[in-house]
Amino acid sequence: MNTLVIVLIAAVILVCAYAGYGRWLAKTWGVDPNAKTPAVRLEDGKDYVPTDGWTVFSHQFSSIAGAGPVTGAIQAAAFGWLPVLLWVLIGGVFFGAVTDFGALYASVKNDGKSMGLLIEKYIGKTGRKLFLLFCWLFCCIVIAAFADMVAGTFNAYVTTDGVTSLSDAANTNGAAGMVSIMFMVFAVIFGLLQKKFHFTGWKESVISIVFIVLSFVVGMNFPIILGKAAWSYITFIYIFFAAVLPMWLLKQPRDHMTTFMFICMIAGAVVGLLVAHPTMNLPVFTSFNNEKLGTMFPILFVTVACGAVSGFHSLVSSGTSSKTVESEKDMLKVGYGAMVLESLLAVLALCVAGAAAAADGTPAAGTPFQIFSRGVAGFFEMFGVPVSIATVFMTMCVSALALTSLDAVARIGRMSFQELFSTDDMEHAEGWRKLFCNVYFSTIITLAFGFLLTQIGYANIWPLFGSANQLLSALVLATLCVFLKVTGRNNKMLFPPLVIMLCVTFTALVQRLIAMVKAISAAASTTIPAGETTWGAVFIANGLQLILAVMLIVLGLNIVLHSVKSYSKSEKNSEKAAA
């Protein structure tokens, strides 16, 4: 099938969903353009900062458009491109966008409170503690997976048979790494300029584009050749500052700059498909069972992840975006619009991978990021862009997808840790509680645990990330059901995605649990020639994942039970009021 037809069908469906279903949700729930948002009422110049709608949209899209839509869609194509396409479209429209929009709406209607605090208000303090612990663990998993991915992308060395040497892509990776560093530097300069002169509209866009060009000029001419470990340290230093600095100083301007780059990347992929309109070489459908991934249910759903629905998105919606949106009329494009655009990105990634596959359906070699990067870089070359520039640009885009999620999740993880130990009267709280709620201490603890998990490796963390991410979305949907019920709003549209996501995620986590137990048991009974077991290495790779999986299942079940109790209580109260 022609990839152009697939993209056009997906684009029409997503645009119609935004204009129809999205606006219906806004009308049904009661979006009020005249209401004062928390950003306006509680402005503090740090977290609560009134910001125009398109800038908040840029922040939301840059933060949620991480590695998931590219990696997930291409990996899940092992089941065939049609199942992936159907789930991306159905999930994006009725699951993901609804969850993101709902989380943003609920937070804005509650003084910009995070999901943890919303759970305390509508479900109870115990539910809040459980959810915050779940969120913190999830954020640490995301930090580990994406930080390992970024460090690997910029790594200039390769090890073969124990010998380390410069890789063929050393200059490309080093240049992309330098561009990333310059992005951080220019983001701070951009933030300071914006704070002083309050640029808006085309002026803000021009500054973004100028700084992007300057970043690439510096990066192309002064590449930094470093190994994976060094880049890992640099990545964690960056996300530390992103977690503690005011939003306007680093994160918002960097997201604004990154969005232009993402738009260019998406436009390049779309135009390339329009001009070349290559054939979708991946098979339409393979089987319900894949030897490497497992069964289509639930693996397809947790593998596609962010391209269809993601719990992480709701943390961004309620953790940062709800504190910056200056008008409720902007919530539709920020909450619903950013998600459907991400679904389109997942479709593009699927089509690029399909075009790169062999005529017999054999997938292209390399990681999903490499396949996507090479494919879109090839489209840019069609338009006369030099190979070196196209390759560096796509390497930078790929890493930026992970970096923009990293800086958001580091901040959210820090906030979750603080909220876990905070009380209403922090002024008279115990000394240890004040320490745990300190911005710098909570950030260091969060990043330290994330760094520890990077030692497991991205490939081992990703399957657990997918399951935890989807379970988080189910827990958010449960919370939104209670919120809408208590406040007298229609919540029936949330029941189908809630039930389906609970079935998917608990099944996936149990499967993962069984697989890790089998792996540890098999390794424990296997000996190496010297007679020593491989227990230590396998424990590092599987033992910690096993503990995390058990904790996620237990926490998830507890939060669901608390949600059911709260919903039943609100149902009884409604019946009494009606009587």
Secondary structure, DSSP 8 states (H G I E B T S, - for coil): -BHHHHHHHHHHHHHHHIIIIIHHHHHHHT--TTS--HHHHT--SSS---B-HHHHHHHHHHHH-SSHHHHHHHHHGGG-HHHHHHHHHHHIIIIIHHHHHHHHHHHHTTTT--HHHHHHHHT-HHHHHHHHHHHHHHHHHHHHHHHHHHHHHH--EEEETTEEEE-TTHHHHHHHHHHHHHHHHHHHHHHHHHHHH---HHHHHHHHHHHHHHHHHHHHHS-----HHHHHHHHHHHHHHHHHS-TTTTHHHHHHHHHHHHHHHHHHHHHHHHHH--B--S-S---SEETTTEEHHHHHHHHHGGGT--HHHHHHHHHTGGGTB--GGGHIIIIIIHHHHHHHHHHHHHHHHHHHS-TTS---SS-HHHHHHHHHHHHHHHTT--HHHHHHHHHHHHHHHHHHHHHHHHHHHHHHHHHHH--S-GGGS-HHHHHHT-HHHHHHHHHHHHHHHHTT-HHHHHHHHHHHHHHHHHHHHHHHHHHHHHTT---GGGHHHHHHHHHHHHHHHHHHHHHHHHHHHHHHT-B-TTS-BSHHHHIIIIIHHHHHHHHHHHHHHHHHHHHHHHHHHHHHHHHHHH-
